[in-house]
Amino acid sequence: MKTIRVLQEHIRISDPHITSDNADRLSILGNTFEPLMRSGANGTFSPCLAESWTLSDDARTWTFNIRSDKRFQNGESLVADDVVFSLRRMRDEDIPGELGTSGVIRSYLAASEIDKTGSQVTLRTPEPMADLVDLLCEIPILSDTSVAALPDRYIGTGDFRIEEKDDAMLIQESENQRIVWNAEPDPEARLGAVREGEADIASGLSTHHADDNSLRIVGSPTSVCATFMFNFDTEAAQNVHLRRAVNLAVDVDALVKDVMHGAAVPLNGPLTSRHLGFDAGVQTWPYDPDAAMREIELGNCSGAEILIDIPSRLPDEAPLLGERVADYLRAVGLNPAIRIEEDRPEYAMRVRDRRIGTMACFDSSPGSTFRVFREKFHSGFAGPWWLGYSNIDFDALVDRAQKTQEPEARQVLYQKAYAILRNEAPWLFLYSPLRLTAVAPSLNDWSPSTGGLLLF
């Protein structure tokens, strides 16, 4: 049996239905559990536990045909009841979320009707939701038996069974492969272990490792957007000229080079190339201090006080980003100050509750355009990460998109909405980081999956 040795920051997995975007956790769970469908590029999806699905003309009723040849790792057959059970459980108020994500999935499924007839599962939403599969592709399907076995046993339908688990090591096995996962908090030690032949894969490396030529370092594009979100409860953030000035004042290319060592892609808005509606033709904000000062003059905001909130980690470069951004803002006549929060979960809640200053460093991560637009910018929905931005034209485009079945037509609407956000600059748009993974020569025919997940 072939053994693959993996080092990552941690191996904590907990309940598979806890909402999280942590790649280390999702890598392990992704080998043991499976969703109804898997996401692809440009809003496409491929079958997994659902062999096919349809959406009604009013974009409110989804029908999923569940595969009949799948079994859980304890020998039980997958049935439609398991899908209904999992979807209903995901909207349960007792299911938490990490870093302020509690209740996010529930907000989409809470009022839905979830039923089954034979091998078909039907999900009806009270309003049109043409992008609902964006969420469903992230929900692992469990049975009531597998939930009852937690946390002692993890029973999914994937190829790999979890055979052993403690705080430092976790072992997964399939018919012909064994994956040994070890927790190593130090990225230097993770990389060194691969270099010395003691491990085959080291994930979540530091950005400066992108320059290491001693090994194959794979930089995987992600859906993460590193930004500073403006708080529209503050007078300064309500000034569109100030927001544009901030975007013009910051040299993003220099940040990508100096802070991220090239391991990031500059943003031209709040989406990455992985998102439906991303438009590569939209210009990034240029570094133009003179234009920034003209915007400051137009907005009559010279000397404006800008309180910048940053976390001490996640993103780990946040303290350095805060210093660099503050320097750029001083150079064009603004008056920035930095406030650091050491408690990362508390920081997430502060941002969510708008208990922040003018702007806050945050790494937005949903791979769903619908979720990004609805949760962060749509004033009618006012989602968990909405900081007060309002534009009725933007809201109308997102509402129309959710009534539109065809992905191509939704993409056109989303691109129009995207252009509005770029021009009104409700965030300081920085970059999308690459997830760096070191891979030993013995695995030259393998690479991380979408978003840098380690799936085998």
C-alpha positions in Angstrom: 0.0 0.0 0.0 1.4 3.4 -1.0 1.9 5.8 1.9 1.7 9.6 1.4 3.0 11.7 4.3 1.5 15.2 4.6 2.4 18.0 6.9 0.0 20.9 7.5 -0.6 23.5 10.2 -3.2 21.4 12.1 -5.3 18.3 11.6 -8.5 19.4 13.5 -11.6 18.4 11.7 -14.5 18.4 14.2 -18.1 18.0 12.9 -18.2 18.0 9.0 -21.3 20.2 9.0 -19.6 23.1 10.8 -19.2 25.9 8.4 -15.6 26.7 7.7 -13.3 27.7 4.9 -10.1 26.3 6.5 -8.2 24.5 3.8 -6.4 22.2 6.2 -9.7 20.9 7.6 -11.4 20.7 4.2 -8.5 18.7 2.8 -9.0 15.9 5.2 -12.8 16.0 5.2 -12.8 16.1 1.4 -11.2 12.7 1.1 -13.7 11.1 3.4 -17.0 12.9 2.7 -18.7 13.9 -0.5 -21.3 16.6 -1.6 -24.1 16.4 -4.1 -22.0 18.0 -6.8 -18.5 19.5 -7.3 -17.8 23.0 -8.5 -15.8 23.7 -11.6 -14.7 26.8 -13.5 -17.1 29.6 -14.5 -20.1 28.5 -12.5 -20.1 24.9 -13.8 -20.8 21.8 -11.7 -20.2 18.1 -12.1 -22.1 15.2 -10.5 -21.0 13.5 -7.3 -23.7 12.0 -5.0 -26.4 13.5 -7.2 -26.2 12.1 -10.7 -28.3 14.9 -12.2 -30.5 17.9 -11.1 -33.0 20.4 -12.5 -34.2 23.9 -11.6 -37.8 25.0 -12.1 -38.6 28.0 -14.4 -39.2 30.2 -11.4 -35.7 29.3 -10.0 -37.3 28.2 -6.7 -37.5 24.4 -7.0 -34.4 22.1 -7.3 -34.8 18.4 -7.9 -31.8 16.1 -7.4 -31.6 12.5 -8.6 -29.5 10.6 -6.0 -27.1 7.9 -7.1 -28.1 4.4 -6.1 -24.6 2.8 -6.3 -23.0 4.7 -3.4 -22.3 3.3 0.1 -21.1 4.7 3.3 -17.9 3.3 4.7 -19.8 1.2 7.2 -21.6 -0.6 4.4 -24.9 1.3 4.5 -26.3 2.4 1.2 -26.7 6.1 0.5 -30.4 7.0 0.1 -32.3 10.1 -0.4 -33.2 10.3 3.3 -29.5 10.9 4.0 -29.5 13.9 1.7 -32.6 15.3 3.3 -31.1 14.7 6.8 -27.9 16.5 5.9 -29.6 19.5 4.3 -32.0 19.9 7.2 -29.1 19.5 9.7 -27.1 22.2 8.0 -29.8 24.8 8.9 -30.0 23.6 12.5 -29.4 26.4 15.0 -27.2 24.0 17.0 -24.6 23.7 14.1 -22.0 26.4 14.6 -19.6 28.1 12.3 -15.9 29.2 12.6 -14.8 32.8 12.7 -18.2 34.5 12.5 -19.7 32.1 9.9 -22.3 30.7 12.3 -25.8 30.8 10.6 -24.5 31.7 7.1 -25.7 28.5 5.5 -28.8 28.5 7.7 -29.8 31.9 6.3 -30.2 30.4 2.8 -31.9 27.2 3.8 -33.9 28.2 6.9 -37.3 28.7 5.2 -36.8 26.1 2.4 -38.9 22.9 2.1 -36.7 19.8 1.8 -38.5 16.6 0.9 -37.9 13.3 -1.0 -39.8 10.9 -3.2 -38.0 7.7 -3.9 -34.5 8.5 -5.0 -35.3 12.2 -5.7 -34.8 15.0 -3.3 -36.7 18.3 -3.8 -35.6 21.6 -2.3 -38.0 24.6 -2.6 -36.9 28.1 -1.6 -39.3 30.9 -0.8 -37.5 33.2 -3.2 -35.6 32.6 -6.5 -32.1 31.3 -5.8 -30.5 30.2 -9.1 -27.1 29.9 -7.5 -28.1 27.7 -4.6 -25.8 24.9 -5.9 -22.9 27.2 -4.9 -23.8 26.3 -1.3 -24.9 22.7 -1.8 -21.6 21.8 -3.4 -19.9 22.6 -0.1 -22.2 20.5 2.1 -20.9 17.0 2.9 -23.6 14.3 3.0 -23.8 12.2 6.2 -26.3 9.7 7.5 -27.9 9.8 10.9 -25.7 6.8 11.8 -22.5 8.6 10.8 -23.5 11.7 12.8 -24.3 9.6 15.9 -20.8 8.1 15.6 -19.0 11.5 15.8 -16.5 12.3 17.1 -15.2 8.8 17.6 -15.7 7.7 14.0 -16.0 9.6 10.7 -18.2 7.7 8.2 -18.5 9.1 4.8 -19.0 7.9 1.2 -15.5 9.0 0.0 -12.6 6.7 -0.9 -10.6 7.3 2.3 -11.6 6.0 5.7 -10.2 7.7 8.9 -8.5 4.9 10.7 -6.6 6.6 13.5 -6.8 10.1 14.9 -5.3 12.1 17.7 -4.1 15.7 18.1 -0.8 15.2 16.3 -1.6 12.5 13.6 -4.5 11.3 11.5 -4.4 8.3 9.1 -6.7 7.8 6.2 -6.8 4.7 4.1 -8.3 3.6 0.8 -8.0 0.3 -1.0 -4.5 1.0 -2.2 -3.3 4.2 -0.5 -2.6 5.4 3.1 -2.4 9.1 3.9 -0.6 10.0 7.1 -1.4 13.6 8.2 0.8 15.2 10.8 0.3 18.6 12.5 3.3 20.9 12.3 2.6 24.6 13.1 5.9 25.8 11.8 5.9 26.3 8.0 9.7 26.2 7.9 9.7 22.8 9.6 7.0 21.6 7.1 9.1 22.7 4.1 12.3 21.2 5.6 10.6 17.9 6.2 9.8 17.6 2.4 13.3 18.8 1.5 14.9 16.1 3.8 12.6 13.3 2.5 10.7 13.0 5.7 7.4 14.1 4.2 5.9 14.1 0.7 3.7 17.2 0.9 3.8 20.4 3.0 0.8 22.7 2.7 0.1 26.3 3.7 3.6 27.5 3.2 4.7 31.1 3.9 4.7 33.5 1.0 8.5 33.8 1.0 8.7 30.1 0.1 7.5 31.0 -3.4 11.1 31.9 -4.2 12.4 28.4 -3.1 13.8 26.6 -6.1 14.9 23.5 -4.2 11.5 21.8 -4.5 8.4 21.9 -6.6 6.3 24.7 -5.0 2.7 24.7 -6.4 0.9 28.0 -6.1 -2.8 27.3 -6.3 -5.3 30.0 -7.2 -7.9 30.5 -4.5 -11.2 32.4 -4.1 -9.8 34.4 -1.2 -9.8 38.2 -1.6 -7.5 40.1 0.7 -9.0 43.5 1.2 -9.8 46.4 3.5 -13.5 46.7 3.9 -14.9 50.2 4.4 -17.4 50.7 7.3 -20.2 52.9 6.0 -21.2 53.7 9.6 -18.3 56.2 9.5 -18.6 59.5 7.7 -15.2 59.1 5.9 -16.3 55.8 4.3 -19.5 57.3 2.9 -17.4 59.7 0.8 -16.9 57.9 -2.6 -14.0 60.2 -3.4 -12.2 59.2 -0.3 -12.7 55.5 -1.1 -11.4 56.0 -4.6 -8.5 58.0 -3.3 -7.5 55.1 -1.0 -7.6 52.6 -3.9 -5.5 55.0 -6.0 -3.0 55.7 -3.2 -2.0 52.1 -2.5 0.6 50.4 -4.8 -0.9 46.9 -4.9 1.8 45.6 -7.3 4.4 46.6 -4.7 2.5 44.8 -1.9 2.3 41.6 -4.0 6.0 41.8 -4.7 7.3 42.9 -1.2 4.7 41.4 1.2 3.5 38.4 -0.7 6.8 37.6 -2.6 4.8 37.4 -5.8 2.4 34.7 -4.4 -0.7 36.6 -5.1 -2.8 38.1 -8.0 -3.9 41.8 -7.9 -7.7 42.3 -7.7 -9.8 44.5 -9.9 -12.8 44.1 -7.7 -14.3 41.8 -5.0 -14.1 38.6 -7.1 -11.3 36.3 -8.4 -11.0 34.6 -11.8 -12.6 31.5 -10.2 -15.9 33.4 -9.7 -18.9 33.5 -12.0 -19.1 37.1 -13.2 -15.4 38.0 -12.8 -14.4 40.3 -15.7 -10.7 40.4 -16.6 -11.5 43.4 -18.8 -12.1 45.6 -15.8 -9.1 47.7 -15.0 -7.4 47.3 -11.6 -7.1 50.6 -9.7 -3.7 52.0 -10.8 -1.2 53.3 -8.3 -1.5 57.0 -8.9 -0.9 59.3 -5.9 -1.6 62.4 -7.9 -5.0 61.1 -8.9 -5.6 60.1 -5.3 -5.0 63.7 -4.2 -7.3 65.0 -6.8 -10.1 62.7 -5.5 -9.3 63.9 -2.0 -9.7 67.5 -3.2 -13.0 66.6 -4.9 -14.2 65.0 -1.7 -13.1 67.8 0.5 -11.4 65.2 2.8 -7.8 66.3 3.1 -6.5 65.3 6.5 -9.4 62.9 7.1 -8.8 60.6 10.0 -8.8 56.9 9.0 -8.9 54.3 11.7 -7.6 51.0 10.3 -8.5 47.8 12.1 -6.4 44.7 11.5 -6.1 41.3 13.1 -2.8 40.0 14.3 -3.2 36.9 12.1 -5.4 35.4 9.4 -4.2 36.9 7.1 -0.9 36.6 8.8 0.5 39.5 6.8 -2.2 41.8 8.1 0.1 43.8 10.6 2.6 44.5 7.8 -0.2 45.3 5.4 -1.7 47.8 7.9 1.7 49.6 8.2 2.2 49.8 4.5 -1.3 51.0 3.7 -1.0 53.6 6.5 2.2 54.9 4.9 0.5 55.2 1.5 -2.4 57.1 2.9 -0.2 59.5 4.8 1.7 60.2 1.6 -1.5 61.6 -0.1 -2.6 63.8 2.9 -4.8 61.4 4.9 -4.4 60.8 8.7 -4.4 57.0 9.3 -4.1 55.2 12.7 -3.9 51.4 13.2 -5.7 49.3 15.8 -4.7 45.7 16.2 -6.9 42.9 17.6 -5.1 39.8 19.0 -8.2 37.7 19.4 -9.0 36.5 15.8 -12.5 35.1 16.5 -13.3 38.4 18.3 -12.0 40.3 15.4 -14.3 38.5 13.0 -17.3 39.3 15.3 -16.2 42.9 15.5 -16.2 43.2 11.7 -19.5 41.4 11.5 -21.1 43.7 14.0 -19.5 46.8 12.5 -17.6 47.6 15.7 -14.7 48.8 13.7 -13.2 52.1 12.5 -13.1 53.4 8.9 -11.8 50.2 7.3 -10.8 46.7 8.4 -8.4 44.2 6.9 -10.3 41.0 6.0 -9.8 38.0 3.7 -13.2 37.3 2.1 -13.3 33.7 0.9 -16.7 32.4 -0.5 -16.2 30.8 -3.9 -19.8 31.8 -4.7 -20.4 35.1 -6.5 -24.0 35.0 -5.1 -22.7 34.8 -1.6 -20.1 37.5 -2.0 -22.6 39.9 -3.5 -25.5 39.0 -1.2 -23.7 38.8 2.1 -21.3 41.7 1.7 -22.9 44.3 -0.6 -26.7 43.8 -1.1 -28.4 46.4 1.1 -31.8 44.6 0.9 -30.4 41.4 2.3 -27.9 43.1 4.7 -26.0 39.9 5.2 -23.5 39.0 7.9 -20.6 40.8 6.4 -22.6 43.8 5.0 -21.0 47.0 6.3 -23.6 49.5 5.1 -22.9 49.9 1.3 -26.0 50.6 -0.7 -26.7 50.9 -4.5 -30.2 50.2 -5.8 -28.9 49.4 -9.3 -26.4 46.8 -7.9 -29.2 45.2 -5.8 -31.5 45.0 -8.8 -28.9 43.2 -10.9 -28.2 40.6 -8.2 -32.0 40.1 -7.7 -32.4 39.6 -11.5 -29.5 37.1 -11.5 -31.2 35.0 -8.9 -34.3 34.7 -11.2 -32.2 33.7 -14.2 -31.6 30.0 -14.8 -28.9 30.2 -17.5 -25.3 30.6 -16.1 -24.3 32.6 -19.2 -27.1 35.1 -18.6 -26.3 35.3 -14.9 -22.7 36.0 -15.7 -23.7 39.1 -17.8 -25.7 40.5 -14.9 -23.0 39.7 -12.4 -20.4 41.5 -14.6 -22.5 44.6 -14.6 -22.9 44.4 -10.9 -19.1 43.8 -10.6 -18.3 47.0 -12.6 -20.5 49.0 -10.2 -18.6 47.7 -7.2 -15.2 48.3 -8.8 -16.1 52.0 -9.6 -17.7 52.7 -6.2 -14.9 51.0 -4.3 -16.7 49.9 -1.1 -13.4 48.0 -0.4 -9.8 48.7 -0.9 -9.1 45.9 -3.4 -5.7 44.3 -2.8 -5.0 40.8 -4.1 -6.0 37.1 -4.1 -3.2 35.0 -2.4 -2.0 31.7 -3.8 -2.0 28.7 -1.5 1.6 27.3 -1.6 2.3 23.6 -1.3 5.6 21.8 -1.5 5.5 18.5 -3.3 8.2 15.9 -3.3 9.6 14.5 -6.6 7.8 11.1 -5.9 4.5 12.9 -6.5 5.4 14.8 -9.7 2.2 13.5 -11.3 0.0 15.0 -8.6 -1.0 18.5 -7.7 -3.4 20.1 -5.2 -7.0 20.5 -6.2 -9.1 23.6 -6.6 -8.2 26.2 -4.0 -5.1 24.2 -2.9 -7.0 21.4 -1.2 -5.1 18.1 -0.9 -7.5 15.6 -2.4 -6.3 12.1 -3.5 
